[in-house]
């Protein structure tokens, strides 16, 4: 902090201390009323949202007020002469505000020219200004961004390496791995991680779809790039189509088990290679949910649910050892049950019961113990249909993970994990179950207006919900996009790491000052008393 900002910092600190309103303070050293100056608040609530549209435009949005900070047009490159479109595929955060280079993002797009040629183009952008990171000349500011032609052809798969350099790996149509940035350090980094890279890709014909597992290797006789080769195959039933392949949501894991009321422990099944696959089968009017181990193609979990009206609209999320999926049931499984929206909650634990530990995060996927798991499953009734689903994420993974859903009424709602616990007893909870904070099972989930995050705002045609951690462990940031954009924050376990606004800070200060004065007064008295005791011993 510069010394010239010290008076503003002290005034801001005094205002925060007096009011307790940390959430509304956008900066600690700069006036919050200056909208043209981008400053970070104390707890990381204020973010820059970088959004790409299907019309080939990139926006930088201030999350605190929704103001558009900058906007850039995505250039077509050589395709500008023949015409074409830019289709955003995926966006990665490669640098943050804590990095010396400042916050940066890489947008991966497909350029479809009117002459039928398809290329993969990358846009490396400074998130604060919208400038091209690769372009050193600042005179081009305001012009269309010209991307980097990474692959001359379509893109098959893309992922980011779990490392400090945040290298992006792309798979081209020949299953060759292309890296960005392509530097000696990124190549050495990928070489060390290549044995642990396992991919699940779509394959097969329309009548017989397959899920093909791949591993990457380097063969200089075939290519100078790493190439993915098949290692296993899962053939789906005839006419069953693959709707989505969703990798497990990775994040910090604070606890590897759950302590029960009898002091035994259920250890979470934390296989890092789990992938969620959603399928649809029009002939049988069913939808499939698969959990696969991408190393050897083992099916860890499989469920088949009815496809309402012949169309599959299953929404699902997989995080740690917890799977949640939603569908409309138009075929009641039993007499007396009605049609409606169902939410299925599934938790996977190691072994055959409590205290049975197989160390799933460290266990080799080729071990026979990988399928030695116990699944707890329970169904709930949802009052409304949903269009998107996600789980909260926090900095260290200590806070409880809630489920965030966008329902068809245009509301964004949170569902507590406590309500979706598949181990909820169907009888009155015993004393041991009460210690686990378990509540008696009730199929209908409450339609509580207090759980609606969007309040009276209507958020329509939601496509996806994105969550990210803030600087506070208690708080998760939630961004929803579709026809509308919506941003908020949620504290699933309460704001346990922030003093409440009604905390009596004056009394705290007076108490500390009083204790300090008492120590100053009594210290000489105690010293004189000890001296007298020594004289008269």
C-alpha positions as CSV (number, residue, x, y, z in Angstrom):
1,X,0.0,0.0,0.0
2,X,1.4,3.5,-0.9
3,X,1.8,6.0,1.9
4,X,-0.4,8.5,-0.1
5,X,-3.4,6.1,0.4
6,X,-2.8,5.7,4.1
7,X,-5.4,8.3,5.2
8,X,-8.1,6.7,2.9
9,X,-7.2,3.3,4.2
10,X,-7.5,4.4,7.9
11,X,-10.8,6.1,7.2
12,X,-12.1,3.0,5.4
13,X,-10.9,0.8,8.2
14,X,-12.7,3.0,10.8
15,X,-15.9,2.9,8.8
16,X,-15.8,-0.9,8.5
17,X,-15.0,-1.2,12.2
18,X,-17.8,1.1,13.2
19,X,-20.5,-0.3,10.8
20,X,-19.4,-3.9,10.4
21,X,-20.5,-3.7,6.8
22,X,-17.6,-5.5,5.1
23,X,-19.7,-6.7,2.2
24,X,-20.5,-3.2,0.8
25,X,-16.9,-2.0,0.9
26,X,-15.4,-2.5,-2.5
27,X,-11.8,-1.4,-1.6
28,X,-9.6,-0.8,1.4
29,X,-7.4,1.9,0.0
30,X,-9.5,3.6,-2.6
31,X,-12.9,5.3,-2.5
32,X,-15.6,2.9,-3.4
33,X,-17.5,5.6,-5.2
34,X,-14.9,5.8,-8.0
35,X,-16.4,3.4,-10.6
36,X,-13.7,4.0,-13.1
37,X,-11.0,2.5,-10.8
38,X,-11.0,-1.3,-10.5
39,X,-10.2,-2.3,-6.9
40,X,-10.5,-5.5,-5.1
41,X,-12.5,-5.7,-1.8
42,X,-11.1,-7.3,1.3
43,X,-12.9,-10.6,0.8
44,X,-12.8,-11.1,-2.9
45,X,-16.5,-10.6,-3.5
46,X,-15.9,-8.1,-6.3
47,X,-14.9,-10.0,-9.5
48,X,-14.5,-9.3,-13.2
49,X,-16.8,-11.7,-15.1
50,X,-15.5,-12.4,-18.6
51,X,-18.4,-13.6,-20.8
52,X,-18.3,-14.7,-24.5
53,X,-21.4,-14.6,-26.6
54,X,-22.4,-16.8,-29.6
55,X,-22.3,-13.6,-31.8
56,X,-18.5,-13.3,-31.5
57,X,-18.2,-10.7,-28.7
58,X,-16.3,-10.7,-25.4
59,X,-17.4,-8.7,-22.4
60,X,-15.8,-7.8,-19.1
61,X,-18.4,-7.2,-16.4
62,X,-18.1,-5.8,-12.9
63,X,-19.8,-8.3,-10.6
64,X,-20.6,-5.6,-8.0
65,X,-22.9,-3.6,-10.1
66,X,-23.2,-5.4,-13.5
67,X,-21.5,-2.6,-15.4
68,X,-19.7,-3.5,-18.6
69,X,-16.1,-2.5,-18.1
70,X,-14.9,-3.4,-21.6
71,X,-16.1,-5.2,-24.7
72,X,-14.2,-6.6,-27.7
73,X,-15.2,-8.2,-31.0
74,X,-13.6,-11.6,-31.8
75,X,-11.9,-11.3,-35.2
76,X,-12.3,-13.9,-37.9
77,X,-8.7,-13.7,-39.1
78,X,-8.2,-15.0,-42.6
79,X,-11.9,-16.0,-42.7
80,X,-12.9,-12.4,-42.8
81,X,-12.4,-12.5,-46.5
82,X,-14.9,-15.3,-47.1
83,X,-17.1,-14.9,-44.0
84,X,-17.7,-17.1,-41.1
85,X,-18.6,-17.3,-37.4
86,X,-16.7,-17.7,-34.1
87,X,-18.2,-20.2,-31.7
88,X,-16.9,-20.1,-28.1
89,X,-16.1,-23.6,-26.7
90,X,-14.5,-23.1,-23.3
91,X,-12.8,-20.5,-21.2
92,X,-9.9,-21.0,-18.8
93,X,-8.4,-18.7,-16.1
94,X,-4.7,-18.9,-16.6
95,X,-3.6,-16.1,-14.3
96,X,-5.2,-14.4,-11.3
97,X,-4.7,-11.1,-9.5
98,X,-2.1,-12.7,-7.3
99,X,0.2,-13.4,-10.3
100,X,2.7,-10.8,-11.4
101,X,1.2,-10.7,-15.0
102,X,-2.3,-9.9,-13.6
103,X,-5.5,-11.7,-14.3
104,X,-5.7,-13.4,-17.7
105,X,-8.1,-15.7,-19.5
106,X,-7.8,-18.0,-22.6
107,X,-10.9,-18.4,-24.7
108,X,-11.0,-21.5,-26.9
109,X,-13.2,-21.1,-30.0
110,X,-14.1,-22.9,-33.2
111,X,-13.9,-20.7,-36.3
112,X,-16.4,-22.0,-39.0
113,X,-15.7,-20.3,-42.3
114,X,-18.3,-20.1,-45.0
115,X,-16.1,-22.3,-47.2
116,X,-16.7,-25.1,-44.7
117,X,-13.2,-25.0,-43.2
118,X,-13.1,-25.4,-39.4
119,X,-10.2,-24.1,-37.2
120,X,-9.5,-23.9,-33.5
121,X,-8.6,-20.4,-32.5
122,X,-7.4,-19.1,-29.1
123,X,-7.9,-15.6,-27.7
124,X,-5.5,-14.8,-24.8
125,X,-7.0,-11.7,-23.1
126,X,-6.1,-9.5,-20.1
127,X,-9.2,-9.7,-17.9
128,X,-8.8,-6.2,-16.5
129,X,-8.5,-4.3,-19.9
130,X,-9.7,-6.7,-22.6
131,X,-6.4,-6.3,-24.4
132,X,-4.7,-9.1,-26.3
133,X,-1.9,-10.5,-24.1
134,X,0.1,-11.7,-27.2
135,X,-0.1,-8.3,-28.8
136,X,2.6,-5.9,-27.5
137,X,1.4,-2.9,-29.5
138,X,-1.2,-1.0,-27.5
139,X,-2.3,1.0,-30.5
140,X,-4.6,-1.8,-31.6
141,X,-6.8,-1.3,-28.5
142,X,-10.4,-0.9,-29.6
143,X,-10.0,-3.0,-32.7
144,X,-11.2,-6.6,-33.1
145,X,-9.2,-9.2,-31.3
146,X,-7.2,-11.4,-33.6
147,X,-6.8,-14.9,-32.1
148,X,-4.1,-17.4,-32.4
149,X,-4.7,-20.3,-34.8
150,X,-3.8,-23.3,-32.5
151,X,-5.2,-26.2,-34.6
152,X,-6.0,-26.3,-38.3
153,X,-9.1,-28.4,-37.8
154,X,-11.9,-29.2,-35.3
155,X,-11.3,-29.7,-31.6
156,X,-12.1,-33.1,-30.0
157,X,-11.4,-32.4,-26.3
158,X,-9.7,-29.8,-24.1
159,X,-8.6,-29.6,-20.5
160,X,-6.2,-27.8,-18.2
161,X,-3.3,-29.5,-16.6
162,X,-3.4,-29.5,-12.7
163,X,-0.2,-27.6,-12.3
164,X,1.1,-24.1,-11.4
165,X,1.7,-23.1,-15.0
166,X,-2.0,-23.7,-15.9
167,X,-1.1,-25.2,-19.3
168,X,-4.0,-25.9,-21.7
169,X,-4.0,-29.2,-23.5
170,X,-6.1,-29.7,-26.7
171,X,-6.9,-32.8,-28.6
172,X,-7.1,-32.4,-32.4
173,X,-9.0,-34.6,-34.9
174,X,-6.0,-36.9,-35.2
175,X,-6.0,-37.3,-31.3
176,X,-2.7,-35.4,-31.1
177,X,-2.2,-33.3,-27.9
178,X,-1.4,-29.6,-28.6
179,X,-0.3,-27.4,-25.7
180,X,-0.8,-23.7,-25.1
181,X,1.5,-22.1,-24.4
182,X,3.9,-24.4,-26.2
183,X,7.1,-23.8,-24.3
184,X,9.9,-26.1,-23.0
185,X,8.5,-25.8,-19.5
186,X,5.0,-26.7,-20.5
187,X,6.2,-29.6,-22.6
188,X,8.3,-30.9,-19.6
189,X,5.3,-30.4,-17.4
190,X,3.0,-32.5,-19.7
191,X,5.7,-35.2,-20.0
192,X,5.6,-35.7,-16.2
193,X,1.8,-35.7,-16.1
194,X,1.2,-37.8,-19.3
195,X,1.0,-41.2,-17.5
196,X,-1.9,-39.9,-15.3
197,X,-3.9,-38.4,-18.2
198,X,-7.0,-40.6,-19.0
199,X,-9.8,-39.4,-21.4
200,X,-13.2,-40.7,-22.1
201,X,-14.3,-39.9,-25.7
202,X,-17.4,-40.6,-27.9
203,X,-17.0,-43.1,-30.7
204,X,-19.1,-45.6,-32.8
205,X,-21.8,-45.2,-35.3
206,X,-25.3,-43.8,-34.9
207,X,-26.8,-47.2,-34.3
208,X,-24.1,-48.4,-31.9
209,X,-22.5,-45.7,-29.8
210,X,-19.4,-46.4,-27.7
211,X,-17.4,-44.7,-25.0
212,X,-13.7,-45.1,-25.7
213,X,-11.1,-44.6,-23.0
214,X,-7.7,-43.1,-24.1
215,X,-4.3,-42.7,-22.7
216,X,-1.6,-40.4,-24.2
217,X,1.9,-41.6,-25.2
218,X,4.8,-40.2,-27.3
219,X,5.9,-42.1,-30.4
220,X,8.4,-40.1,-32.5
221,X,7.9,-42.5,-35.5
222,X,4.3,-41.5,-35.8
223,X,4.2,-37.9,-34.6
224,X,6.2,-35.2,-32.8
225,X,3.2,-34.7,-30.5
226,X,1.7,-36.9,-27.8
227,X,-1.0,-39.1,-29.3
228,X,-4.1,-40.5,-27.5
229,X,-4.6,-44.2,-28.1
230,X,-7.6,-46.3,-27.0
231,X,-7.3,-48.5,-23.9
232,X,-10.9,-49.7,-23.2
233,X,-14.3,-49.6,-24.8
234,X,-17.9,-49.6,-23.4
235,X,-20.6,-50.4,-26.0
236,X,-23.9,-48.8,-25.2
237,X,-27.2,-50.5,-26.1
238,X,-28.4,-50.0,-29.7
239,X,-29.7,-46.6,-30.5
240,X,-28.6,-45.2,-27.1
241,X,-27.0,-41.7,-27.7
242,X,-24.4,-40.0,-25.5
243,X,-25.8,-36.6,-24.4
244,X,-22.9,-35.4,-22.2
245,X,-19.6,-36.4,-20.6
246,X,-19.1,-34.4,-17.4
247,X,-15.8,-34.8,-15.5
248,X,-15.8,-34.9,-11.7
249,X,-15.7,-31.4,-10.1
250,X,-12.3,-31.1,-8.5
251,X,-11.5,-28.9,-5.6
252,X,-9.9,-29.0,-2.2
253,X,-11.0,-31.8,0.1
254,X,-11.0,-30.9,3.8
255,X,-12.3,-34.3,5.1
256,X,-11.8,-37.8,3.7
257,X,-14.6,-39.3,5.9
258,X,-17.7,-38.8,7.9
259,X,-17.8,-39.7,11.6
260,X,-21.0,-41.4,12.6
261,X,-22.8,-41.2,15.9
262,X,-21.3,-44.5,17.2
263,X,-17.8,-43.0,16.5
264,X,-17.2,-45.2,13.5
265,X,-16.2,-43.6,10.2
266,X,-17.5,-43.8,6.6
267,X,-14.6,-43.1,4.3
268,X,-15.4,-41.2,1.1
269,X,-14.8,-42.8,-2.2
270,X,-12.5,-40.2,-3.7
271,X,-11.4,-41.8,-7.0
272,X,-9.9,-38.9,-9.0
273,X,-10.7,-40.6,-12.3
274,X,-14.5,-40.6,-12.1
275,X,-16.6,-39.2,-14.9
276,X,-20.3,-38.7,-15.3
277,X,-21.9,-39.8,-18.6
278,X,-25.5,-38.9,-19.5
279,X,-27.3,-40.9,-22.3
280,X,-30.7,-41.1,-24.0
281,X,-32.4,-44.1,-25.6
282,X,-35.4,-43.1,-27.8
283,X,-36.5,-46.7,-28.5
284,X,-36.9,-47.6,-24.8
285,X,-37.8,-44.0,-23.8
286,X,-35.2,-44.0,-21.0
287,X,-32.3,-41.9,-19.9
288,X,-29.0,-43.4,-18.6
289,X,-26.7,-42.1,-15.9
290,X,-23.3,-43.7,-15.7
291,X,-20.3,-43.1,-13.4
292,X,-17.2,-44.4,-15.0
293,X,-13.6,-45.0,-14.0
294,X,-11.7,-43.5,-17.0
295,X,-8.6,-45.5,-16.3
296,X,-10.0,-49.0,-17.0
297,X,-13.6,-48.3,-18.0
298,X,-15.3,-49.8,-15.0
299,X,-19.0,-48.8,-14.4
300,X,-19.1,-47.6,-10.8
301,X,-22.8,-46.6,-10.9
302,X,-25.6,-46.9,-13.4
303,X,-29.2,-45.9,-13.3
304,X,-32.0,-45.8,-15.9
305,X,-34.8,-43.3,-15.5
306,X,-37.9,-42.6,-17.8
307,X,-37.7,-40.0,-20.5
308,X,-40.7,-37.9,-20.2
309,X,-42.3,-37.5,-23.6
310,X,-39.4,-39.4,-25.2
311,X,-37.0,-36.5,-24.5
312,X,-34.2,-36.7,-21.9
313,X,-33.8,-33.6,-19.7
314,X,-31.7,-35.0,-16.9
315,X,-29.6,-32.4,-15.0
316,X,-26.8,-33.8,-13.0
317,X,-23.7,-32.8,-11.0
318,X,-20.8,-34.9,-9.5
319,X,-18.5,-33.5,-6.9
320,X,-16.2,-35.5,-4.6
321,X,-18.2,-38.6,-3.7
322,X,-21.7,-37.1,-4.2
323,X,-23.9,-37.4,-7.2
324,X,-27.2,-35.5,-7.6
325,X,-29.4,-35.8,-10.7
326,X,-32.9,-34.5,-11.5
327,X,-35.5,-35.8,-14.0
328,X,-39.3,-35.8,-14.6
329,X,-41.0,-39.1,-13.7
330,X,-44.1,-39.7,-15.8
331,X,-44.2,-43.4,-14.9
332,X,-44.8,-43.7,-11.2
333,X,-42.8,-46.8,-9.9
334,X,-45.5,-47.9,-7.4
335,X,-49.3,-47.7,-6.9
336,X,-50.3,-44.5,-5.0
337,X,-47.3,-42.5,-6.3
338,X,-47.9,-39.6,-8.7
339,X,-46.0,-38.1,-11.6
340,X,-43.6,-35.4,-10.7
341,X,-40.0,-34.1,-10.6
342,X,-37.5,-36.3,-8.8
343,X,-34.1,-35.5,-7.3
344,X,-31.8,-38.5,-6.6
345,X,-29.0,-38.1,-4.2
346,X,-26.2,-40.7,-4.2
347,X,-23.1,-40.8,-1.9
348,X,-20.3,-43.3,-2.5
349,X,-18.1,-44.6,0.4
350,X,-15.2,-47.0,0.5
351,X,-15.6,-50.7,1.4
352,X,-18.6,-52.6,2.6
353,X,-19.4,-50.4,5.7
354,X,-18.0,-48.1,8.4
355,X,-14.3,-48.3,9.2
356,X,-13.6,-50.2,5.9
357,X,-10.8,-48.1,4.3
358,X,-9.3,-48.8,1.0
359,X,-7.5,-45.4,0.4
360,X,-9.3,-44.7,-2.9
361,X,-7.4,-41.4,-3.7
362,X,-4.1,-43.4,-3.6
363,X,-5.4,-46.7,-4.9
364,X,-4.4,-47.9,-8.4
365,X,-7.3,-48.0,-10.7
366,X,-6.2,-51.5,-11.8
367,X,-6.7,-52.9,-8.3
368,X,-9.7,-55.1,-7.7
369,X,-10.6,-53.0,-4.7
370,X,-11.7,-50.0,-6.9
371,X,-15.2,-51.4,-7.1
372,X,-15.3,-52.3,-3.4
373,X,-17.7,-49.4,-2.5
374,X,-21.0,-48.8,-0.8
375,X,-23.6,-46.4,-2.4
376,X,-26.3,-44.7,-0.3
377,X,-29.1,-43.6,-2.5
378,X,-32.4,-41.7,-1.8
379,X,-35.1,-40.1,-3.9
380,X,-36.8,-36.8,-3.2
381,X,-39.7,-34.9,-4.8
382,X,-38.9,-31.5,-6.3
383,X,-41.7,-29.0,-6.5
384,X,-40.5,-27.6,-9.8
385,X,-38.5,-28.6,-12.8
386,X,-34.9,-27.3,-13.1
387,X,-32.8,-26.3,-16.1
388,X,-29.3,-26.2,-14.5
389,X,-27.6,-27.6,-11.4
390,X,-24.3,-27.1,-9.7
391,X,-22.7,-27.4,-6.2
392,X,-21.0,-24.6,-4.2
393,X,-17.3,-24.4,-4.0
394,X,-15.1,-22.7,-1.3
395,X,-11.4,-21.9,-0.8
396,X,-10.5,-24.9,1.4
397,X,-13.5,-27.2,1.0
398,X,-14.4,-26.9,4.8
399,X,-17.9,-25.4,4.4
400,X,-20.8,-27.6,3.6
401,X,-21.5,-28.1,-0.1
402,X,-25.0,-27.0,-1.1
403,X,-26.8,-27.6,-4.4
404,X,-27.7,-24.5,-6.5
405,X,-30.5,-25.0,-9.1
406,X,-32.3,-22.9,-11.6
407,X,-36.0,-23.8,-11.7
408,X,-38.5,-23.3,-14.5
409,X,-40.2,-20.5,-12.6
410,X,-37.2,-18.2,-13.2
411,X,-35.7,-18.5,-9.7
412,X,-32.3,-19.5,-8.5
413,X,-32.6,-21.7,-5.4
414,X,-30.2,-23.4,-2.9
415,X,-30.8,-26.8,-1.5
416,X,-29.0,-27.7,1.7
417,X,-26.9,-30.9,1.7
418,X,-28.5,-31.8,5.0
419,X,-31.9,-32.1,3.2
420,X,-30.4,-34.2,0.4
421,X,-28.5,-36.5,2.7
422,X,-29.4,-40.1,1.4
423,X,-28.8,-41.5,4.9
424,X,-31.7,-39.6,6.4
425,X,-33.6,-42.1,8.6
426,X,-37.3,-43.0,7.8
427,X,-38.0,-43.2,11.5
428,X,-37.5,-40.7,14.4
429,X,-33.8,-40.1,14.6
430,X,-32.0,-41.8,17.4
431,X,-29.6,-40.0,19.7
432,X,-26.6,-41.2,17.6
433,X,-28.3,-40.0,14.4
434,X,-29.1,-36.7,16.0
435,X,-25.4,-36.3,16.7
436,X,-24.8,-36.5,13.0
437,X,-27.4,-33.7,12.5
438,X,-29.7,-36.2,10.5
439,X,-33.4,-35.3,10.2
440,X,-36.2,-37.7,9.5
441,X,-36.7,-38.5,5.8
442,X,-39.5,-36.6,4.1
443,X,-39.8,-37.1,0.3
444,X,-41.0,-33.6,-0.7
445,X,-38.3,-31.0,-0.6
446,X,-39.5,-27.7,1.0
447,X,-40.4,-24.9,-1.4
448,X,-39.0,-22.2,1.0
449,X,-38.9,-18.7,-0.3
450,X,-36.0,-18.0,2.1
451,X,-33.8,-20.4,0.0
452,X,-34.4,-18.4,-3.2
453,X,-31.1,-16.6,-4.0
454,X,-32.6,-14.5,-6.8
455,X,-35.2,-12.9,-4.5
456,X,-37.8,-11.2,-6.7
457,X,-35.7,-11.2,-9.9
458,X,-36.6,-13.6,-12.7
459,X,-33.7,-15.3,-14.4
460,X,-34.9,-16.9,-17.6
461,X,-33.6,-19.7,-19.8
462,X,-30.6,-20.5,-17.6
463,X,-28.0,-22.6,-19.4
464,X,-25.4,-23.0,-16.7
465,X,-24.5,-22.2,-13.1
466,X,-20.9,-21.5,-12.3
467,X,-19.6,-21.3,-8.7
468,X,-16.2,-20.2,-7.4
469,X,-14.6,-19.6,-4.0
470,X,-14.0,-16.2,-2.5
471,X,-11.3,-15.2,-0.1
472,X,-13.6,-16.2,2.8
473,X,-13.9,-20.0,3.4
474,X,-17.5,-19.5,4.4
475,X,-18.6,-17.8,1.1
476,X,-19.1,-19.2,-2.4
477,X,-19.7,-16.9,-5.4
478,X,-22.5,-17.9,-7.8
479,X,-22.8,-16.8,-11.4
480,X,-25.8,-17.8,-13.6
481,X,-26.0,-17.2,-17.3
482,X,-28.5,-17.9,-20.1
483,X,-30.9,-15.3,-21.5
484,X,-30.2,-13.3,-18.3
485,X,-27.1,-12.9,-16.2
486,X,-27.3,-13.1,-12.4
487,X,-24.5,-13.0,-9.7
488,X,-24.7,-13.5,-6.0
489,X,-23.0,-15.1,-3.1
490,X,-24.0,-17.8,-0.6
491,X,-22.6,-19.0,2.8
492,X,-23.8,-22.6,3.1
493,X,-22.4,-23.0,6.7
494,X,-23.0,-19.4,7.7
495,X,-20.5,-16.6,7.9
496,X,-18.5,-18.2,10.6
497,X,-15.3,-16.4,9.7
498,X,-16.8,-12.8,9.8
499,X,-18.2,-10.9,12.8
500,X,-21.8,-10.2,12.5
501,X,-23.0,-6.6,11.9
502,X,-24.6,-6.4,15.4
503,X,-21.5,-7.5,17.1
504,X,-20.8,-5.0,19.9
505,X,-17.3,-3.7,18.9
506,X,-17.5,-0.8,21.3
507,X,-17.9,-3.2,24.2
508,X,-15.0,-5.2,22.9
509,X,-12.7,-2.2,22.7
510,X,-13.8,-1.0,26.2
511,X,-13.1,-4.4,27.6
512,X,-9.6,-4.6,26.1
513,X,-8.8,-1.1,27.2
514,X,-10.1,-1.9,30.7
515,X,-8.0,-5.0,30.9
516,X,-5.0,-3.0,29.7
517,X,-5.5,-0.3,32.4
518,X,-6.1,-3.0,35.1
519,X,-2.8,-4.7,34.2
520,X,-0.9,-1.4,34.3
521,X,-2.4,-0.6,37.7
522,X,-2.0,-4.0,39.3
523,X,1.5,-4.7,38.0
524,X,3.3,-2.3,40.4
525,X,1.2,-3.4,43.3
526,X,2.1,-7.1,42.7
527,X,5.8,-6.1,42.4
528,X,5.7,-4.2,45.7
529,X,3.9,-7.1,47.4
530,X,6.6,-9.6,46.3
531,X,9.3,-7.3,47.5
532,X,7.8,-7.0,51.0
533,X,7.4,-10.8,51.2
534,X,11.1,-11.2,50.5
535,X,12.1,-8.7,53.2
536,X,10.0,-10.4,55.9
537,X,10.8,-14.0,55.0
